[in-house]
Amino acid sequence: FAVGVLLAGPITVWAADEPLFPKGAQDFSLAASYAAPFGGEEEFGGEDEQLASVSQAYGYNLFDNFVLVPKLTEHYVFSDEHDSVGLDFTLSLRWHFIQCERWTFFVQGGGGFAYFTRRVPEGTTNFNFVSRLGPGFTYLLEDNCHLIGGVDWLHISNAEIAGAPRHGGLNSAQFYLGLLWTF
């Protein structure tokens, strides 16, 4: 994915005269999200956890419509066993491949790490790795203020750092909506 985006990053499929996310520009976003599980390790309760989250992200445009995005996300995990709170840091690449008028459509993906106050999924570890990939959109509301939304496949797993008996994963569809300011 990353190699394909790097090779195609400077190319936009359908563009306006001026890109909404030009090279060198920066942005900041705040978003709220809900993650609904769709798969996981049954023995670890991977079907039970649901996440309500708030994220803050900074974006730097490496090329026109191609953004490097470090993001900090705070999670509240609802579970049948025990609720938990967590924090994750991810580094993503976002490619706005379609721009028409006030809209852009993008795909983004990345990874990072997370820490939760309880084991997520249950029976695994507090420390996990995070990967996410998905489509999204922006809509220019007014000068430098965009609505941003989308859905990511969110995978949380410890990558077997505590051995096979404590390796489990959580797969979720994470729906998010927020505001993004460019500067």
OpenMM code with the backbone's topology and positions (N, CA, C; nanometers):
from openmm import Vec3, app, unit

residues = "PHE ALA VAL GLY VAL LEU LEU ALA GLY PRO ILE THR VAL TRP ALA ALA ASP GLU PRO LEU PHE PRO LYS GLY ALA GLN ASP PHE SER LEU ALA ALA SER TYR ALA ALA PRO PHE GLY GLY GLU GLU GLU PHE GLY GLY GLU ASP GLU GLN LEU ALA SER VAL SER GLN ALA TYR GLY TYR ASN LEU PHE ASP ASN PHE VAL LEU VAL PRO LYS LEU THR GLU HIS TYR VAL PHE SER ASP GLU HIS ASP SER VAL GLY LEU ASP PHE THR LEU SER LEU ARG TRP HIS PHE ILE GLN CYS GLU ARG TRP THR PHE PHE VAL GLN GLY GLY GLY GLY PHE ALA TYR PHE THR ARG ARG VAL PRO GLU GLY THR THR ASN PHE ASN PHE VAL SER ARG LEU GLY PRO GLY PHE THR TYR LEU LEU GLU ASP ASN CYS HIS LEU ILE GLY GLY VAL ASP TRP LEU HIS ILE SER ASN ALA GLU ILE ALA GLY ALA PRO ARG HIS GLY GLY LEU ASN SER ALA GLN PHE TYR LEU GLY LEU LEU TRP THR PHE".split()
positions = [
    Vec3(0.0828, -0.1198, 0.0000),
    Vec3(0.0000, 0.0000, 0.0000),
    Vec3(0.0867, 0.1256, 0.0000),
    Vec3(0.1801, 0.1331, 0.0941),
    Vec3(0.2621, 0.2537, 0.1084),
    Vec3(0.3436, 0.2819, -0.0170),
    Vec3(0.4007, 0.1783, -0.0784),
    Vec3(0.4798, 0.1983, -0.2003),
    Vec3(0.3904, 0.2500, -0.3126),
    Vec3(0.2709, 0.1921, -0.3256),
    Vec3(0.1781, 0.2379, -0.4290),
    Vec3(0.1373, 0.3819, -0.4102),
    Vec3(0.1109, 0.4200, -0.2862),
    Vec3(0.0734, 0.5585, -0.2578),
    Vec3(0.1905, 0.6521, -0.2833),
    Vec3(0.3112, 0.6111, -0.2445),
    Vec3(0.4285, 0.6958, -0.2693),
    Vec3(0.4505, 0.7181, -0.4182),
    Vec3(0.4309, 0.6129, -0.4975),
    Vec3(0.4496, 0.6265, -0.6418),
    Vec3(0.3385, 0.7089, -0.7054),
    Vec3(0.2164, 0.6934, -0.6543),
    Vec3(0.1024, 0.7626, -0.7133),
    Vec3(0.0664, 0.8902, -0.6395),
    Vec3(0.1307, 0.9178, -0.5275),
    Vec3(0.0960, 1.0308, -0.4420),
    Vec3(0.0801, 1.1631, -0.5118),
    Vec3(0.1747, 1.2034, -0.5966),
    Vec3(0.1621, 1.3334, -0.6597),
    Vec3(0.0520, 1.3393, -0.7660),
    Vec3(-0.0064, 1.2268, -0.8004),
    Vec3(-0.1082, 1.2209, -0.9052),
    Vec3(-0.2459, 1.2260, -0.8404),
    Vec3(-0.3329, 1.3096, -0.8891),
    Vec3(-0.4709, 1.3127, -0.8443),
    Vec3(-0.5585, 1.2736, -0.9612),
    Vec3(-0.6522, 1.1816, -0.9364),
    Vec3(-0.7350, 1.1278, -1.0428),
    Vec3(-0.8199, 1.2361, -1.1082),
    Vec3(-0.8825, 1.3194, -1.0275),
    Vec3(-0.9697, 1.4233, -1.0804),
    Vec3(-0.9482, 1.5446, -0.9916),
    Vec3(-0.8976, 1.6513, -1.0476),
    Vec3(-0.8585, 1.7645, -0.9635),
    Vec3(-0.9194, 1.8951, -1.0110),
    Vec3(-0.9339, 1.9861, -0.9163),
    Vec3(-0.9726, 2.1229, -0.9477),
    Vec3(-0.8461, 2.1980, -0.9880),
    Vec3(-0.8613, 2.3260, -1.0252),
    Vec3(-0.7457, 2.4057, -1.0650),
    Vec3(-0.6420, 2.4157, -0.9537),
    Vec3(-0.6869, 2.4391, -0.8320),
    Vec3(-0.5979, 2.4505, -0.7165),
    Vec3(-0.6312, 2.3385, -0.6184),
    Vec3(-0.5328, 2.2635, -0.5724),
    Vec3(-0.5622, 2.1569, -0.4760),
    Vec3(-0.6058, 2.2146, -0.3410),
    Vec3(-0.6991, 2.1477, -0.2754),
    Vec3(-0.7406, 2.1897, -0.1416),
    Vec3(-0.6329, 2.1591, -0.0382),
    Vec3(-0.5433, 2.0645, -0.0709),
    Vec3(-0.4349, 2.0260, 0.0192),
    Vec3(-0.3025, 2.0355, -0.0561),
    Vec3(-0.2518, 2.1588, -0.0786),
    Vec3(-0.1299, 2.1784, -0.1579),
    Vec3(-0.0027, 2.1382, -0.0828),
    Vec3(0.1006, 2.1084, -0.1590),
    Vec3(0.2307, 2.0716, -0.1032),
    Vec3(0.2765, 2.1781, -0.0034),
    Vec3(0.3251, 2.1333, 0.1123),
    Vec3(0.3759, 2.2239, 0.2141),
    Vec3(0.2716, 2.2747, 0.3121),
    Vec3(0.1429, 2.2618, 0.2796),
    Vec3(0.0377, 2.3065, 0.3711),
    Vec3(0.0288, 2.2103, 0.4897),
    Vec3(-0.0356, 2.2568, 0.5954),
    Vec3(-0.0510, 2.1768, 0.7160),
    Vec3(-0.1970, 2.1777, 0.7578),
    Vec3(-0.2344, 2.0820, 0.8420),
    Vec3(-0.3703, 2.0809, 0.8945),
    Vec3(-0.3722, 2.0225, 1.0349),
    Vec3(-0.4817, 2.0478, 1.1034),
    Vec3(-0.5076, 1.9919, 1.2355),
    Vec3(-0.6515, 1.9452, 1.2354),
    Vec3(-0.6774, 1.8277, 1.2918),
    Vec3(-0.8146, 1.7780, 1.2953),
    Vec3(-0.8499, 1.7208, 1.4316),
    Vec3(-0.9780, 1.7296, 1.4628),
    Vec3(-1.0388, 1.6674, 1.5805),
    Vec3(-1.1531, 1.5815, 1.5297),
    Vec3(-1.1610, 1.4568, 1.5767),
    Vec3(-1.2668, 1.3676, 1.5297),
    Vec3(-1.3131, 1.2768, 1.6426),
    Vec3(-1.4379, 1.2355, 1.6342),
    Vec3(-1.4941, 1.1356, 1.7249),
    Vec3(-1.5232, 1.0114, 1.6425),
    Vec3(-1.5116, 0.8947, 1.7065),
    Vec3(-1.5335, 0.7713, 1.6309),
    Vec3(-1.5960, 0.6636, 1.7180),
    Vec3(-1.6533, 0.5658, 1.6491),
    Vec3(-1.7082, 0.4462, 1.7121),
    Vec3(-1.6598, 0.3271, 1.6320),
    Vec3(-1.6068, 0.2265, 1.7009),
    Vec3(-1.5571, 0.1069, 1.6340),
    Vec3(-1.6423, -0.0126, 1.6744),
    Vec3(-1.7037, -0.0750, 1.5744),
    Vec3(-1.7859, -0.1937, 1.5954),
    Vec3(-1.7071, -0.3165, 1.5511),
    Vec3(-1.6951, -0.4177, 1.6389),
    Vec3(-1.6158, -0.5354, 1.6026),
    Vec3(-1.6830, -0.6181, 1.4938),
    Vec3(-1.6022, -0.6747, 1.4057),
    Vec3(-1.6552, -0.7682, 1.3073),
    Vec3(-1.5747, -0.8963, 1.3004),
    Vec3(-1.4771, -0.9095, 1.3840),
    Vec3(-1.4000, -1.0335, 1.3861),
    Vec3(-1.2921, -1.0242, 1.4894),
    Vec3(-1.2485, -1.1369, 1.5345),
    Vec3(-1.1416, -1.1416, 1.6331),
    Vec3(-1.1251, -1.2827, 1.6822),
    Vec3(-1.0437, -1.2979, 1.7801),
    Vec3(-1.0170, -1.4290, 1.8370),
    Vec3(-1.1262, -1.4596, 1.9395),
    Vec3(-1.2084, -1.5604, 1.9124),
    Vec3(-1.3186, -1.5952, 2.0021),
    Vec3(-1.2724, -1.6188, 2.1456),
    Vec3(-1.1602, -1.6910, 2.1631),
    Vec3(-1.1145, -1.7228, 2.2983),
    Vec3(-1.0676, -1.5999, 2.3746),
    Vec3(-1.0462, -1.4892, 2.3067),
    Vec3(-1.0027, -1.3663, 2.3727),
    Vec3(-1.1136, -1.2623, 2.3797),
    Vec3(-1.2348, -1.2967, 2.3434),
    Vec3(-1.3442, -1.2010, 2.3496),
    Vec3(-1.3386, -1.0953, 2.2422),
    Vec3(-1.2748, -1.1252, 2.1305),
    Vec3(-1.2570, -1.0284, 2.0238),
    Vec3(-1.3854, -0.9794, 1.9602),
    Vec3(-1.4965, -1.0476, 1.9873),
    Vec3(-1.6251, -1.0041, 1.9334),
    Vec3(-1.6970, -0.9090, 2.0288),
    Vec3(-1.6469, -0.8946, 2.1528),
    Vec3(-1.7182, -0.8195, 2.2554),
    Vec3(-1.6809, -0.6726, 2.2639),
    Vec3(-1.5561, -0.6388, 2.2385),
    Vec3(-1.5089, -0.5030, 2.2603),
    Vec3(-1.5647, -0.4047, 2.1578),
    Vec3(-1.6110, -0.2900, 2.2073),
    Vec3(-1.6519, -0.1788, 2.1233),
    Vec3(-1.5751, -0.0570, 2.1726),
    Vec3(-1.5343, 0.0290, 2.0803),
    Vec3(-1.4521, 0.1437, 2.1172),
    Vec3(-1.5213, 0.2746, 2.0808),
    Vec3(-1.5274, 0.3662, 2.1761),
    Vec3(-1.5668, 0.5047, 2.1502),
    Vec3(-1.4387, 0.5855, 2.1654),
    Vec3(-1.4072, 0.6684, 2.0673),
    Vec3(-1.2758, 0.7333, 2.0656),
    Vec3(-1.2842, 0.8795, 2.0252),
    Vec3(-1.1812, 0.9528, 2.0648),
    Vec3(-1.1606, 1.0914, 2.0225),
    Vec3(-1.0162, 1.1000, 1.9747),
    Vec3(-0.9942, 1.1659, 1.8608),
    Vec3(-0.8572, 1.1750, 1.8084),
    Vec3(-0.8220, 1.3183, 1.7704),
    Vec3(-0.6908, 1.3444, 1.7786),
    Vec3(-0.6331, 1.4707, 1.7353),
    Vec3(-0.5226, 1.4344, 1.6371),
    Vec3(-0.5200, 1.5032, 1.5239),
    Vec3(-0.4198, 1.4701, 1.4220),
    Vec3(-0.3616, 1.5976, 1.3627),
    Vec3(-0.2371, 1.5861, 1.3230),
    Vec3(-0.1663, 1.6921, 1.2525),
    Vec3(-0.1338, 1.6363, 1.1146),
    Vec3(-0.1467, 1.7172, 1.0118),
    Vec3(-0.1123, 1.6718, 0.8777),
    Vec3(-0.0130, 1.7643, 0.8108),
    Vec3(0.0815, 1.7046, 0.7398),
    Vec3(0.1764, 1.7820, 0.6601),
    Vec3(0.1720, 1.7279, 0.5179),
    Vec3(0.1474, 1.8169, 0.4206),
    Vec3(0.1344, 1.7761, 0.2811),
    Vec3(0.2718, 1.7609, 0.2163),
    Vec3(0.3116, 1.6365, 0.1939),
    Vec3(0.4396, 1.6067, 0.1302),
    Vec3(0.4382, 1.6446, -0.0174),
    Vec3(0.3241, 1.6236, -0.0821),
    Vec3(0.2970, 1.6607, -0.2210),
    Vec3(0.1567, 1.7181, -0.2235),
    Vec3(0.1135, 1.7714, -0.3383),
    Vec3(-0.0265, 1.8117, -0.3508),
    Vec3(-0.1144, 1.6910, -0.3198),
    Vec3(-0.2084, 1.7086, -0.2271),
    Vec3(-0.3080, 1.6073, -0.1917),
    Vec3(-0.2515, 1.4786, -0.1327),
    Vec3(-0.1297, 1.4805, -0.0834),
    Vec3(-0.0669, 1.3626, -0.0229),
    Vec3(-0.0119, 1.4034, 0.1133),
    Vec3(-0.0706, 1.3492, 0.2212),
    Vec3(-0.0498, 1.4014, 0.3560),
    Vec3(0.0105, 1.2957, 0.4498),
    Vec3(0.1108, 1.3357, 0.5260),
    Vec3(0.1658, 1.2548, 0.6343),
    Vec3(0.0910, 1.2951, 0.7612),
    Vec3(0.0328, 1.1967, 0.8328),
    Vec3(-0.0571, 1.2271, 0.9440),
    Vec3(-0.0183, 1.1520, 1.0721),
    Vec3(0.0497, 1.2165, 1.1666),
    Vec3(0.0632, 1.1583, 1.3002),
    Vec3(-0.0658, 1.1860, 1.3782),
    Vec3(-0.1151, 1.0836, 1.4488),
    Vec3(-0.2448, 1.0969, 1.5161),
    Vec3(-0.2401, 1.0349, 1.6552),
    Vec3(-0.3008, 1.1033, 1.7517),
    Vec3(-0.3145, 1.0556, 1.8885),
    Vec3(-0.4629, 1.0298, 1.9129),
    Vec3(-0.4963, 0.9100, 1.9611),
    Vec3(-0.6362, 0.8730, 1.9815),
    Vec3(-0.6561, 0.8211, 2.1233),
    Vec3(-0.7587, 0.8733, 2.1898),
    Vec3(-0.7979, 0.8263, 2.3224),
    Vec3(-0.9193, 0.7359, 2.3042),
    Vec3(-0.9161, 0.6177, 2.3669),
    Vec3(-1.0235, 0.5189, 2.3520),
    Vec3(-1.0915, 0.4912, 2.4855),
    Vec3(-1.2215, 0.4650, 2.4784),
    Vec3(-1.2933, 0.4020, 2.5882),
    Vec3(-1.3445, 0.2709, 2.5323),
    Vec3(-1.3062, 0.1593, 2.5949),
    Vec3(-1.3410, 0.0267, 2.5448),
    Vec3(-1.4531, -0.0307, 2.6305),
    Vec3(-1.5655, -0.0626, 2.5660),
    Vec3(-1.6774, -0.1277, 2.6325),
    Vec3(-1.6620, -0.2778, 2.6106),
    Vec3(-1.6702, -0.3556, 2.7181),
    Vec3(-1.6509, -0.4999, 2.7079),
    Vec3(-1.7466, -0.5703, 2.8029),
    Vec3(-1.7810, -0.6951, 2.7723),
    Vec3(-1.8647, -0.7737, 2.8630),
    Vec3(-1.7929, -0.8005, 2.9946),
    Vec3(-1.6607, -0.8159, 2.9901),
    Vec3(-1.5812, -0.8475, 3.1089),
    Vec3(-1.5468, -0.7216, 3.1889),
    Vec3(-1.4672, -0.6329, 3.1298),
    Vec3(-1.4203, -0.5121, 3.1982),
    Vec3(-1.4054, -0.4003, 3.0962),
    Vec3(-1.4464, -0.2805, 3.1347),
    Vec3(-1.4215, -0.1653, 3.0492),
    Vec3(-1.2768, -0.1207, 3.0680),
    Vec3(-1.2274, -0.0433, 2.9728),
    Vec3(-1.0881, -0.0005, 2.9753),
    Vec3(-1.0760, 0.1343, 2.9056),
    Vec3(-0.9700, 0.2055, 2.9358),
    Vec3(-0.9356, 0.3250, 2.8593),
    Vec3(-0.7984, 0.3021, 2.7979),
    Vec3(-0.7737, 0.3671, 2.6866),
    Vec3(-0.6462, 0.3473, 2.6190),
    Vec3(-0.6065, 0.4681, 2.5372),
    Vec3(-0.4844, 0.4630, 2.4918),
    Vec3(-0.4261, 0.5698, 2.4122),
    Vec3(-0.3467, 0.5054, 2.3002),
    Vec3(-0.3630, 0.5552, 2.1779),
    Vec3(-0.2782, 0.5039, 2.0700),
    Vec3(-0.2175, 0.6179, 1.9907),
    Vec3(-0.1022, 0.5892, 1.9335),
    Vec3(-0.0332, 0.6817, 1.8443),
    Vec3(-0.0107, 0.6087, 1.7130),
    Vec3(-0.0573, 0.6685, 1.6036),
    Vec3(-0.0357, 0.6094, 1.4713),
    Vec3(0.0240, 0.7130, 1.3770),
    Vec3(0.0926, 0.6628, 1.2777),
    Vec3(0.1470, 0.7445, 1.1701),
    Vec3(0.0856, 0.6920, 1.0416),
    Vec3(0.0135, 0.7780, 0.9702),
    Vec3(-0.0589, 0.7368, 0.8503),
    Vec3(-0.0195, 0.8209, 0.7303),
    Vec3(-0.0527, 0.7689, 0.6135),
    Vec3(-0.0420, 0.8423, 0.4874),
    Vec3(-0.1828, 0.8554, 0.4314),
    Vec3(-0.2197, 0.9771, 0.3899),
    Vec3(-0.3530, 1.0029, 0.3333),
    Vec3(-0.3358, 1.0591, 0.1926),
    Vec3(-0.4040, 0.9988, 0.0968),
    Vec3(-0.3978, 1.0424, -0.0425),
    Vec3(-0.5366, 1.0874, -0.0872),
    Vec3(-0.5527, 1.2163, -0.1124),
    Vec3(-0.6772, 1.2728, -0.1652),
    Vec3(-0.6742, 1.2509, -0.3165),
    Vec3(-0.7296, 1.1407, -0.3625),
    Vec3(-0.7168, 1.1033, -0.5033),
    Vec3(-0.8248, 1.1619, -0.5922),
    Vec3(-0.9325, 1.2132, -0.5332),
    Vec3(-1.0362, 1.2819, -0.6113),
    Vec3(-1.0672, 1.4141, -0.5426),
    Vec3(-1.0691, 1.5218, -0.6214),
    Vec3(-1.1110, 1.6519, -0.5706),
    Vec3(-1.2066, 1.7114, -0.6720),
    Vec3(-1.3263, 1.7441, -0.6279),
    Vec3(-1.4216, 1.8129, -0.7149),
    Vec3(-1.4943, 1.9182, -0.6310),
    Vec3(-1.4785, 2.0423, -0.6756),
    Vec3(-1.5369, 2.1557, -0.6041),
    Vec3(-1.4886, 2.1574, -0.4592),
    Vec3(-1.5815, 2.1393, -0.3646),
    Vec3(-1.5502, 2.1472, -0.2219),
    Vec3(-1.5190, 2.0104, -0.1600),
    Vec3(-1.5342, 1.9034, -0.2366),
    Vec3(-1.5172, 1.7670, -0.1872),
    Vec3(-1.3806, 1.7103, -0.2228),
    Vec3(-1.3258, 1.6280, -0.1344),
    Vec3(-1.2159, 1.5383, -0.1708),
    Vec3(-1.2524, 1.4002, -0.1180),
    Vec3(-1.2050, 1.2998, -0.1882),
    Vec3(-1.2192, 1.1619, -0.1443),
    Vec3(-1.0791, 1.1058, -0.1319),
    Vec3(-1.0541, 1.0355, -0.0222),
    Vec3(-0.9178, 0.9894, 0.0038),
    Vec3(-0.9166, 0.8457, 0.0529),
    Vec3(-0.7981, 0.7897, 0.0509),
    Vec3(-0.7703, 0.6620, 0.1156),
    Vec3(-0.6514, 0.6871, 0.2074),
    Vec3(-0.6538, 0.6248, 0.3245),
    Vec3(-0.5428, 0.6424, 0.4176),
    Vec3(-0.5126, 0.5102, 0.4867),
    Vec3(-0.3901, 0.4974, 0.5298),
    Vec3(-0.3501, 0.3772, 0.6016),
    Vec3(-0.2267, 0.4052, 0.6838),
    Vec3(-0.2121, 0.3297, 0.7911),
    Vec3(-0.0949, 0.3474, 0.8755),
    Vec3(-0.0953, 0.2527, 0.9927),
    Vec3(-0.0011, 0.2750, 1.0822),
    Vec3(0.0106, 0.1886, 1.1985),
    Vec3(0.0792, 0.2594, 1.3125),
    Vec3(0.0776, 0.1934, 1.4265),
    Vec3(0.1398, 0.2491, 1.5451),
    Vec3(0.1260, 0.1551, 1.6624),
    Vec3(0.1132, 0.2120, 1.7805),
    Vec3(0.1051, 0.1311, 1.9013),
    Vec3(0.0021, 0.1897, 1.9966),
    Vec3(-0.0449, 0.1055, 2.0905),
    Vec3(-0.1485, 0.1458, 2.1855),
    Vec3(-0.1205, 0.0861, 2.3226),
    Vec3(-0.1720, 0.1532, 2.4246),
    Vec3(-0.1664, 0.1002, 2.5604),
    Vec3(-0.3045, 0.1183, 2.6229),
    Vec3(-0.3541, 0.0116, 2.6884),
    Vec3(-0.4850, 0.0131, 2.7529),
    Vec3(-0.4690, -0.0186, 2.9015),
    Vec3(-0.5624, 0.0310, 2.9851),
    Vec3(-0.5545, 0.0064, 3.1291),
    Vec3(-0.5870, -0.1384, 3.1644),
    Vec3(-0.6581, -0.2075, 3.0780),
    Vec3(-0.6838, -0.3511, 3.0934),
    Vec3(-0.6442, -0.4192, 2.9631),
    Vec3(-0.6345, -0.5492, 2.9661),
    Vec3(-0.5943, -0.6239, 2.8470),
    Vec3(-0.7027, -0.6169, 2.7399),
    Vec3(-0.6643, -0.5732, 2.6223),
    Vec3(-0.7565, -0.5612, 2.5088),
    Vec3(-0.6931, -0.6314, 2.3899),
    Vec3(-0.7613, -0.7336, 2.3333),
    Vec3(-0.8766, -0.8031, 2.3890),
    Vec3(-0.8425, -0.8727, 2.5214),
    Vec3(-0.9469, -0.9064, 2.5961),
    Vec3(-0.9311, -0.9732, 2.7256),
    Vec3(-0.8440, -1.0979, 2.7109),
    Vec3(-0.7506, -1.1170, 2.8038),
    Vec3(-0.6648, -1.2354, 2.8016),
    Vec3(-0.5372, -1.2186, 2.7215),
    Vec3(-0.5152, -1.0993, 2.6653),
    Vec3(-0.3943, -1.0772, 2.5847),
    Vec3(-0.2971, -0.9883, 2.6617),
    Vec3(-0.2705, -0.8677, 2.6150),
    Vec3(-0.1766, -0.7764, 2.6812),
    Vec3(-0.2332, -0.6346, 2.6838),
    Vec3(-0.1751, -0.5502, 2.7683),
    Vec3(-0.2141, -0.4088, 2.7726),
    Vec3(-0.1532, -0.3317, 2.6561),
    Vec3(-0.0310, -0.3692, 2.6168),
    Vec3(0.0390, -0.3040, 2.5060),
    Vec3(0.0040, -0.3761, 2.3764),
    Vec3(-0.0304, -0.2998, 2.2734),
    Vec3(-0.0685, -0.3572, 2.1444),
    Vec3(-0.0145, -0.2726, 2.0303),
    Vec3(-0.0203, -0.3312, 1.9134),
    Vec3(0.0082, -0.2595, 1.7902),
    Vec3(-0.1242, -0.2315, 1.7213),
    Vec3(-0.1287, -0.1234, 1.6459),
    Vec3(-0.2511, -0.0794, 1.5794),
    Vec3(-0.2225, -0.0624, 1.4314),
    Vec3(-0.3134, -0.1115, 1.3475),
    Vec3(-0.3062, -0.0803, 1.2047),
    Vec3(-0.4449, -0.0387, 1.1596),
    Vec3(-0.4485, 0.0511, 1.0626),
    Vec3(-0.5766, 0.1013, 1.0117),
    Vec3(-0.5640, 0.1320, 0.8631),
    Vec3(-0.6740, 0.1136, 0.7924),
    Vec3(-0.6781, 0.1378, 0.6485),
    Vec3(-0.8223, 0.1646, 0.6093),
    Vec3(-0.8454, 0.2688, 0.5274),
    Vec3(-0.9819, 0.2920, 0.4843),
    Vec3(-1.0014, 0.4171, 0.4015),
    Vec3(-1.1220, 0.4291, 0.3445),
    Vec3(-1.1581, 0.5456, 0.2643),
    Vec3(-1.2204, 0.6551, 0.3506),
    Vec3(-1.2184, 0.7769, 0.2962),
    Vec3(-1.2805, 0.8880, 0.3658),
    Vec3(-1.3066, 1.0039, 0.2719),
    Vec3(-1.3557, 1.1124, 0.3285),
    Vec3(-1.3882, 1.2313, 0.2495),
    Vec3(-1.3602, 1.3562, 0.3316),
    Vec3(-1.3446, 1.4681, 0.2617),
    Vec3(-1.3482, 1.5994, 0.3255),
    Vec3(-1.4465, 1.6849, 0.2468),
    Vec3(-1.5078, 1.7791, 0.3160),
    Vec3(-1.5970, 1.8757, 0.2528),
    Vec3(-1.5608, 2.0129, 0.3083),
    Vec3(-1.5256, 2.1061, 0.2196),
    Vec3(-1.4871, 2.2414, 0.2597),
    Vec3(-1.6111, 2.3167, 0.3073),
    Vec3(-1.6178, 2.3460, 0.4375),
    Vec3(-1.7311, 2.4180, 0.4956),
    Vec3(-1.7168, 2.5682, 0.4764),
    Vec3(-1.5980, 2.6191, 0.5041),
    Vec3(-1.5638, 2.7598, 0.4832),
    Vec3(-1.4126, 2.7670, 0.4721),
    Vec3(-1.3598, 2.8857, 0.4478),
    Vec3(-1.2146, 2.8978, 0.4311),
    Vec3(-1.1396, 2.8221, 0.5399),
    Vec3(-1.0568, 2.7290, 0.4983),
    Vec3(-0.9676, 2.6538, 0.5869),
    Vec3(-1.0362, 2.5629, 0.6883),
    Vec3(-1.1651, 2.5391, 0.6777),
    Vec3(-1.2350, 2.4482, 0.7691),
    Vec3(-1.3107, 2.3434, 0.6884),
    Vec3(-1.2785, 2.2165, 0.7126),
    Vec3(-1.3377, 2.1046, 0.6395),
    Vec3(-1.4089, 2.0107, 0.7365),
    Vec3(-1.5150, 1.9485, 0.6901),
    Vec3(-1.5727, 1.8329, 0.7566),
    Vec3(-1.4915, 1.7134, 0.7082),
    Vec3(-1.4519, 1.6230, 0.7970),
    Vec3(-1.3778, 1.5031, 0.7576),
    Vec3(-1.4495, 1.3817, 0.8157),
    Vec3(-1.4591, 1.2763, 0.7366),
    Vec3(-1.5241, 1.1550, 0.7836),
    Vec3(-1.4792, 1.0350, 0.7036),
    Vec3(-1.5128, 0.9190, 0.7545),
    Vec3(-1.4773, 0.7972, 0.6833),
    Vec3(-1.4950, 0.6751, 0.7698),
    Vec3(-1.4428, 0.5652, 0.7187),
    Vec3(-1.4448, 0.4388, 0.7914),
    Vec3(-1.3101, 0.3706, 0.7713),
    Vec3(-1.2539, 0.3217, 0.8795),
    Vec3(-1.1267, 0.2498, 0.8746),
    Vec3(-1.1464, 0.1071, 0.9224),
    Vec3(-1.0746, 0.0146, 0.8604),
    Vec3(-1.0566, -0.1168, 0.9203),
    Vec3(-0.9523, -0.0935, 1.0284),
    Vec3(-0.9861, -0.1266, 1.1520),
    Vec3(-0.8971, -0.1064, 1.2661),
    Vec3(-0.8600, -0.2424, 1.3222),
    Vec3(-0.7305, -0.2704, 1.3291),
    Vec3(-0.6818, -0.3971, 1.3839),
    Vec3(-0.5935, -0.3666, 1.5042),
    Vec3(-0.6259, -0.4290, 1.6169),
    Vec3(-0.5472, -0.4156, 1.7394),
    Vec3(-0.4977, -0.5545, 1.7766),
    Vec3(-0.3669, -0.5682, 1.7907),
    Vec3(-0.3067, -0.6986, 1.8191),
    Vec3(-0.1722, -0.6780, 1.8869),
    Vec3(-0.1312, -0.7765, 1.9677),
    Vec3(-0.0007, -0.7646, 2.0330),
    Vec3(0.1112, -0.8301, 1.9528),
    Vec3(0.0826, -0.8809, 1.8348),
    Vec3(0.1825, -0.9410, 1.7456),
    Vec3(0.2626, -1.0517, 1.8144),
    Vec3(0.1973, -1.1209, 1.9061),
    Vec3(0.2579, -1.2344, 1.9772),
    Vec3(0.3777, -1.1964, 2.0635),
    Vec3(0.3844, -1.0722, 2.1109),
    Vec3(0.4989, -1.0314, 2.1938),
    Vec3(0.5007, -1.1034, 2.3284),
    Vec3(0.3862, -1.1541, 2.3729),
    Vec3(0.3797, -1.2281, 2.4990),
    Vec3(0.3674, -1.3784, 2.4739),
    Vec3(0.3948, -1.4222, 2.3513),
    Vec3(0.3853, -1.5638, 2.3168),
    Vec3(0.2501, -1.5993, 2.2592),
    Vec3(0.2455, -1.7124, 2.1923),
    Vec3(0.1240, -1.7567, 2.1234),
    Vec3(0.0029, -1.7714, 2.2151),
    Vec3(0.0183, -1.8205, 2.3395),
    Vec3(-0.1005, -1.8365, 2.4238),
    Vec3(-0.1720, -1.7047, 2.4565),
    Vec3(-0.1007, -1.5922, 2.4512),
    Vec3(-0.1629, -1.4630, 2.4833),
    Vec3(-0.1743, -1.3735, 2.3606),
    Vec3(-0.1767, -1.4343, 2.2428),
    Vec3(-0.1903, -1.3562, 2.1196),
    Vec3(-0.3353, -1.3590, 2.0738),
    Vec3(-0.3931, -1.2443, 2.0619),
    Vec3(-0.5292, -1.2313, 2.0112),
    Vec3(-0.5393, -1.1017, 1.9356),
    Vec3(-0.6455, -1.0854, 1.8629),
    Vec3(-0.6614, -0.9632, 1.7857),
    Vec3(-0.8040, -0.9142, 1.7892),
    Vec3(-0.8199, -0.7884, 1.7590),
    Vec3(-0.9509, -0.7252, 1.7526),
    Vec3(-0.9603, -0.6553, 1.6179),
    Vec3(-1.0604, -0.6910, 1.5390),
    Vec3(-1.0856, -0.6265, 1.4101),
    Vec3(-1.2160, -0.5493, 1.4202),
    Vec3(-1.2141, -0.4248, 1.3795),
    Vec3(-1.3323, -0.3395, 1.3908),
    Vec3(-1.3458, -0.2502, 1.2690),
    Vec3(-1.4692, -0.2107, 1.2425),
    Vec3(-1.4972, -0.1043, 1.1467),
    Vec3(-1.5101, 0.0226, 1.2300),
    Vec3(-1.4179, 0.1164, 1.2106),
    Vec3(-1.4164, 0.2395, 1.2901),
    Vec3(-1.4715, 0.3539, 1.2054),
    Vec3(-1.5883, 0.4043, 1.2432),
    Vec3(-1.6537, 0.5148, 1.1739),
    Vec3(-1.6164, 0.6440, 1.2453),
    Vec3(-1.5735, 0.7461, 1.1701),
    Vec3(-1.5313, 0.8706, 1.2341),
    Vec3(-1.5865, 0.9916, 1.1595),
    Vec3(-1.6017, 1.1012, 1.2342),
    Vec3(-1.6495, 1.2279, 1.1801),
    Vec3(-1.5873, 1.3390, 1.2639),
    Vec3(-1.5426, 1.4456, 1.1971),
    Vec3(-1.4803, 1.5543, 1.2708),
    Vec3(-1.4593, 1.6781, 1.1863),
    Vec3(-1.3763, 1.7672, 1.2372),
    Vec3(-1.3419, 1.8909, 1.1677),
    Vec3(-1.1918, 1.8946, 1.1437),
    Vec3(-1.1526, 1.9509, 1.0299),
    Vec3(-1.0122, 1.9638, 0.9915),
    Vec3(-0.9885, 2.1084, 0.9498),
    Vec3(-0.8843, 2.1694, 1.0067),
    Vec3(-0.8483, 2.3066, 0.9736),
    Vec3(-0.7149, 2.3075, 0.9014),
    Vec3(-0.7067, 2.3769, 0.7885),
    Vec3(-0.5808, 2.3883, 0.7146),
    Vec3(-0.5148, 2.5217, 0.7480),
    Vec3(-0.3810, 2.5226, 0.7423),
    Vec3(-0.3063, 2.6465, 0.7659),
    Vec3(-0.1749, 2.6403, 0.6922),
] * unit.nanometer
topology = app.Topology()
chain = topology.addChain("A")
for resn in residues:
    res = topology.addResidue(resn, chain)
    for name in ("N", "CA", "C"):
        topology.addAtom(name, app.Element.getBySymbol(name[0]), res)
